[in-house]
């Protein structure tokens, strides 16, 4: 019986298995940030022990940081204290910190891949659920809680039960105006926000294969929104070409050796999955969410479901969701006025996302009563955008290009959406109050968000494409 | 972590499905560097109008005096979304030792178990039976027997729990002690792969 990609990686990392219990899983890379690490460091200090493998830990400050005037001290007191705690803790334990002011600082799931830290065949964890992003490289990458952060600090291992296995196949060609964010929102609308709970999900199929690494990261990023333990895509030439030459990628002989190993990372033809889905890329339209969980999405040309037409999983919450969102059952979503556009987050804030937006808005101006925030995923993305002149395009369009951080994805810093206002966002969650108490989030691709920035309403971007 | 063997108590029902961790503990409360004081911010935005403690929302069960106890009963897919362990800390700090639902998100379930909060998974039918009970109804959860009982009617269901996690919870053991004691084996493993 063949093995799946997940099983091949899992088996190589099991230190031992407890009878009737979880496995002790070795962790190759531990990414940390300022919000979910302080209590873990305190726990270690209380035990009088140090981080076991500091060289396998990489830190950044991303959730709490302001996205303007980053050269100044953080104004908000608690946020400043948290970031200071991270600086102190990293220094005490010998951990590399790419903090504010460092040329590699950025959203943790953007900097890992761009620095070549994320590699195929690894186990990667972080105290953040969107750690699933790194699975796009063919690694087992998942989010953990603060107690587990402490466990990995102390032992470089975690106790984990092996999940079930799911494969989601997307085959065929994407239509014009449809990008990888639409693929994952489409999948979510079909299998719901709990459809993959308990599963490691592998994404496969010709449409997935055709995507760039950044586009693949968008899909794996949102596998947690289906409840998945993690999301993986088997590595291939696209993956190897992306990694080659990056700062922490293997070099020369080590590179050749790595490629030989990475080429073995795929699911065997006769491997079996507990559950499998097949989707046709041609069925996918530009998507947008209307409700208060990421599975509540529709094609931008469709009407908001009614209690009769909505899937069973979301039926009980539909009225409450729509009341919060100020939207009506059965109505069109196209034409809904929006107040804010947020292009950012670990889902869509990489250079390809910014280029996509820039190419679309070049020569156009934003709608008058819309505020547009573009938050690049890292200092390197920001620098590259400036080098390519993308900042000038944004400026001419009236868009506000800010500095890297998680920003309005979760509004922990000052970048909050006011109560009752509509924000079309390239982020990953539309829960009640996510972007600010009372904020109304519509999740979409960077292209769909860019179109709304220009028209001021939810728009089918294809009507504006040449 | 505090050991848990049996809990016999009234319960607080929140009959809403897909409760995500942003509702359990909004992001603006994640700025602390300790594990303390999260209970007062549990379900903050569902509890208070405009974040004002002087304006409790009267239709929210945590504000309704007839409900009390160490058990929270919630609709399916409880704890979905962000991995914030602060969600488990706020539930524990508020005073709940047990959550009862028909389905849990994975990361939340692990975080709860790692903090001595027991997530009891029951069938949809049993969950609805509990929601139909009077506010004074008492539930008895026996971790050793893996049963949950509606005391007044005697209706009972068994629940699953990983036997390693069960042992930890019954005794108040935590995973870190276990892993720290494995240091030699972990170093052996590292040598074997390099």
Interface residues (C-beta under 8 A of the other chain):
Chain A: X12 X15 X16 X18 X20 X21 X22 X24 X26 X35 X36 X38 X39 X42 X43 X47 X49 X52 X63 X64 X78 X79 X81 X82 X85 X127 X128 X129 X143 X144 X145 X146 X147 X148 X150 X151 X154 X155 X156 X157 X159 X161 X163 X193 X194 X197 X198 X224 X225 X227 X229 X293 X313 X314 X316 X317 X320 X410 X411 X412 X429 X431 X432 X433 X434 X437
Chain B: X16 X17 X18 X20 X22 X23 X26 X27 X28 X30 X31 X32 X33 X34 X35 X45 X50 X51 X75 X76 X77 X80 X81 X82 X83 X84 X85 X86 X88 X103 X104 X105 X106 X107 X110 X111 X114 X115 X162 X163 X164 X165 X174 X175 X176 X178 X179 X180 X182 X183 X185 X186 X189 X190 X193
